[in-house]
Amino acid sequence: MDKAQKLGKLSVISISEITDKYTKKPAFSVLVQLSQNPKDGLKWSKVHLFFDKNQKLPFHFILYDFKGQKLGEYAFTSFKKNTGLALRDFEIQ
């Protein structure tokens, strides 16, 4: 989305409150148009983002190609915040 913003192509289509179909929790749905032209060098034309209403974290997103077809959909249903992991837990050995 950063590249779309730099190109001046980023626009918000809609923002609404919904109940997410995966978690059944209240969420904010944000549909964003990145570009309508594949020659702009972007991978997707639209992204549909879902944010947990209480935690304000993104947990579900849908990616669309330049023909409006769904390319992929990803949802995190068991997200746990502050699990006690330290930075050393992410070091490559």
BELWOKA-V571744 format. One line per field, one symbol per residue. ss: DSSP state (A for helix, B for strand, O for the rest). phi: phi as a letter, one per 30 degrees, with the letter a starting at -180 (. if undefined). A space follows every 50 residues. Layout:
BEGIN
ss->???
phi->???
END
This chain:
BEGIN
ss->OAAAAAOOOOBBBBBBBBBOOOOOOBBBBBBBBOOOOAAAOOOOOBBBBB BBOOOOOBBBBBBBOOOOOBBBBBBOOOOOOOOOOOAAAAOOO
phi->.ddddddicdbddabacbcdddcicdbccbcbccaccdddicdbcbbccb cedddicdbabbcbddciddcabbbccbdbchdjdceddcddc
END
